[in-house]
Amino acid sequence: MLELEHDFRVVDVHARLSPDGRGEPSTRVPPATPDRMEREMHQAGIVRAVVFPGTRPGESYVAANNGVARRSVERPFVAFARINGVNALETDRTGRFRNAVSRRQPFHTTPEDVEQYAYDDRFHGFVLDPAVDGVPDETVLEKLEAASLPVIVRGGENAPPSAFVDPLLDRGFPAIVSHAGPSVSRPSAHAFLDLLEAVDDCYLETSGVRYREVLERALLEHPDRVLFGSGAPDWHPNVAIMEILTLDVSADKLRRAFSKNACRVIDSLRPE
């Protein structure tokens, strides 16, 4: 794919990197190696990108996180640590019952893990997919609050705003809500956008949002709370950028989404 030419400084807050060549269980998209990711980011004109490992249900993320951090060295990558939790997302009675009897397993993220990630200068934030990996218990959430690093929280049809607002948002750390791709319905996409009215220090990133009117509404109503995410490798960064460039909004709002907003939330994305 040819290099994409534009006049914006672009940073990406959502790219999945495979440190060991393993793909995502839920997708047939080939895993993104560091070299491929760096090449595609350069083609798209992206100067820095947040990267993290894919989901691995029932496994510890310590090795995968360390692998991503190692492969980010001397590359334009900003490593985030993926975490999991002992509690199920309470979308129904089943979730509430599971939480009543749940116990921490060896693969669950511990408060000590969070503290180690937070004070390791290789990591600059956290990623959580509550529908797949659960919700951290209160002891882990307290460590996240103390660290005050941004946390990317993946939403979707199986993780609606009503289920994770109370346990995960407005907790003292910046929360970047990610959609779960094109499977999200229009009403759900607008419901995620409504979060910005209800929750302070909450942001939305654009990866996988395929509804033009949702993206335009987000940039028009909340120009300081929208962050560009490519969703690589599920989507080529060129494609993700073109979807934003063709929106009917001003160049100033595009600059905020492509860089200014993210740099305000994630220090490591700022120009050196």
C-alpha positions in Angstrom: 0.0 0.0 0.0 1.4 3.4 -1.0 2.4 6.0 1.6 -0.4 8.2 2.7 0.2 11.9 2.4 -1.4 14.4 4.8 -0.5 17.5 6.7 -1.3 16.3 10.2 0.9 14.9 13.0 -0.8 11.6 13.8 -0.4 9.4 16.9 -2.3 6.1 17.3 -3.7 5.0 20.7 -4.8 1.5 19.7 -2.6 -1.0 17.9 -2.3 -4.7 18.9 1.2 -6.2 18.7 2.1 -9.9 18.8 5.4 -10.3 20.6 5.5 -14.1 19.9 3.7 -14.5 16.6 0.4 -15.6 18.2 -2.8 -14.3 16.7 -5.9 -13.1 18.4 -8.2 -16.1 19.2 -11.3 -14.3 18.0 -9.9 -13.1 14.6 -8.3 -14.6 11.5 -6.2 -11.5 10.9 -2.5 -12.5 10.8 -0.6 -11.3 13.9 1.3 -8.0 13.6 5.1 -8.4 13.9 7.0 -5.3 15.2 8.6 -4.8 11.8 5.3 -5.0 9.9 3.6 -2.7 12.4 6.4 -0.1 12.2 6.4 -0.3 8.3 2.6 0.2 8.1 2.6 3.1 10.7 5.3 4.8 8.6 3.2 4.3 5.4 0.3 6.0 7.1 2.3 8.9 8.5 1.8 7.9 12.1 4.7 9.1 14.2 4.0 7.1 17.5 1.6 4.4 18.4 0.3 2.8 21.6 0.9 -1.0 21.4 -0.2 -3.9 23.6 -0.7 -7.7 23.4 -3.9 -9.3 22.3 -6.3 -11.1 24.6 -5.4 -14.5 26.0 -8.3 -15.7 28.1 -7.2 -17.7 31.2 -3.6 -16.8 30.8 -1.2 -14.4 32.6 -0.3 -11.4 30.6 3.1 -10.8 32.3 5.2 -12.5 29.6 3.2 -11.0 26.7 3.5 -7.5 28.2 7.2 -7.9 28.7 7.5 -9.1 25.1 5.7 -6.0 23.8 7.9 -3.7 25.9 11.1 -5.4 24.6 10.0 -5.0 21.0 9.0 -1.4 21.5 12.7 -0.4 22.2 14.1 1.9 19.4 10.7 1.8 17.7 8.0 4.5 17.6 5.9 2.4 20.0 4.5 3.2 23.5 3.9 0.0 25.4 0.7 -0.4 27.5 0.3 -3.4 29.8 -2.7 -5.6 29.4 -4.4 -6.7 32.6 -7.3 -8.9 33.7 -9.6 -9.3 36.6 -11.2 -11.8 38.9 -14.7 -10.5 38.6 -17.1 -11.0 35.7 -18.7 -8.0 34.0 -22.2 -7.8 35.6 -24.5 -7.7 32.6 -27.0 -10.2 34.1 -27.7 -12.4 37.1 -25.1 -14.9 35.9 -22.3 -12.3 36.3 -23.5 -11.4 39.8 -23.5 -15.0 40.8 -20.1 -15.7 39.4 -18.7 -12.7 41.3 -20.1 -14.0 44.6 -18.1 -17.2 44.3 -15.1 -16.0 42.3 -11.5 -16.4 43.7 -8.2 -15.0 42.4 -6.4 -17.5 40.1 -2.6 -17.5 39.4 -3.2 -15.9 36.0 -5.1 -12.9 37.3 -3.4 -9.5 37.5 -2.4 -8.7 41.1 -2.0 -5.3 42.9 1.8 -6.0 42.8 1.7 -6.5 39.1 0.0 -3.1 38.6 2.5 -1.4 40.9 5.4 -3.0 39.0 4.0 -1.9 35.6 3.2 1.6 36.9 6.7 2.3 38.1 8.5 0.5 35.2 9.4 3.2 32.7 8.8 0.7 29.8 5.0 1.0 30.3 2.8 4.0 30.0 -0.7 2.8 30.7 -3.0 -0.2 30.8 -5.5 -2.1 28.6 -8.5 -4.0 29.8 -11.1 -6.0 27.9 -13.7 -6.6 30.6 -16.0 -8.8 28.4 -13.1 -11.3 27.9 -10.8 -10.8 30.8 -13.1 -9.7 33.6 -13.0 -6.7 35.9 -10.2 -6.2 38.5 -11.1 -6.4 42.1 -11.0 -3.4 44.4 -7.4 -3.9 45.5 -6.2 -3.8 41.9 -8.4 -0.8 41.1 -6.9 1.1 44.0 -3.4 0.6 42.6 -4.7 1.8 39.2 -6.1 4.9 40.9 -2.8 5.5 42.7 -0.8 5.1 39.4 -3.1 7.6 37.6 -2.0 6.2 34.2 -4.5 6.0 31.3 -6.5 2.8 31.0 -7.9 1.7 27.6 -11.2 -0.1 28.3 -12.8 -2.1 25.5 -16.5 -1.8 25.1 -19.0 -3.5 22.8 -22.3 -5.4 22.7 -21.0 -7.7 25.4 -19.6 -4.8 27.4 -22.2 -2.0 27.3 -21.6 1.3 29.1 -24.2 0.4 31.7 -22.1 -2.5 32.8 -18.7 -0.9 33.3 -19.3 2.7 34.2 -19.6 2.0 37.9 -16.7 -0.5 38.3 -14.2 1.1 35.8 -15.0 4.7 35.0 -14.6 7.9 37.0 -12.0 6.1 39.2 -9.3 8.7 39.3 -7.4 7.6 36.2 -8.0 8.7 32.5 -10.3 6.1 30.8 -10.1 5.7 27.1 -13.1 3.8 25.9 -12.5 1.6 22.9 -15.3 0.2 20.7 -15.3 -3.5 19.8 -15.3 -2.9 16.0 -18.0 -2.9 13.4 -20.2 -5.4 15.2 -21.3 -2.6 17.5 -24.7 -1.4 16.6 -25.5 2.3 15.9 -27.5 2.7 19.1 -24.6 1.2 21.1 -22.1 3.4 19.4 -24.1 6.5 20.3 -24.5 5.1 23.9 -20.7 5.0 24.2 -20.6 8.6 23.0 -23.1 9.6 25.6 -20.5 8.6 28.2 -18.6 11.8 27.6 -21.6 13.8 29.0 -21.8 11.6 32.1 -18.2 10.8 33.1 -15.3 13.2 33.6 -11.8 12.2 32.5 -13.3 9.8 29.9 -12.3 9.7 26.3 -13.3 7.7 23.2 -10.9 6.3 20.6 -12.0 5.8 17.0 -10.7 2.3 16.1 -13.4 0.1 14.5 -16.1 2.8 14.5 -17.6 2.5 11.1 -20.5 5.0 11.5 -19.6 8.3 9.9 -22.4 10.1 11.8 -21.1 8.8 15.1 -17.6 10.0 14.4 -18.8 13.4 13.2 -21.1 13.8 16.2 -18.2 12.9 18.6 -15.9 15.5 17.0 -18.5 18.2 16.8 -19.9 17.8 20.4 -16.7 16.7 22.2 -13.7 17.8 20.1 -11.3 17.5 23.1 -12.3 14.0 24.1 -11.8 12.0 20.9 -8.5 10.1 20.2 -7.5 8.5 16.9 -7.0 4.7 17.1 -6.2 2.7 14.0 -7.2 -0.7 15.4 -4.2 -2.3 13.6 -3.7 -5.1 12.6 -7.5 -5.6 12.1 -7.4 -2.5 9.9 -4.5 -1.0 7.9 -3.6 2.4 9.5 -4.0 4.0 6.0 -7.7 3.0 6.0 -8.3 4.2 9.5 -6.8 7.6 8.8 -8.7 8.0 5.6 -12.0 7.4 7.4 -11.2 10.4 9.7 -9.8 12.6 7.0 -13.0 12.4 5.0 -15.3 13.5 7.9 -17.1 16.8 7.5 -15.4 18.6 10.3 -12.8 21.4 10.5 -9.0 20.9 10.2 -8.7 22.1 13.8 -10.9 19.2 15.1 -8.9 16.7 13.0 -5.7 18.0 14.6 -7.2 17.5 18.0 -8.3 13.9 17.2 -5.1 13.0 15.5 -2.6 14.2 18.1 -3.5 17.1 20.5 -6.0 15.2 22.6 -3.9 12.0 22.9 -0.8 14.0 23.8 -2.7 15.6 26.6 -3.8 12.2 28.0 -0.7 10.2 27.3 2.6 12.1 28.0 4.8 9.7 26.0 3.0 10.6 22.7 4.1 14.2 22.9 6.7 15.5 20.5 10.2 15.1 21.9 
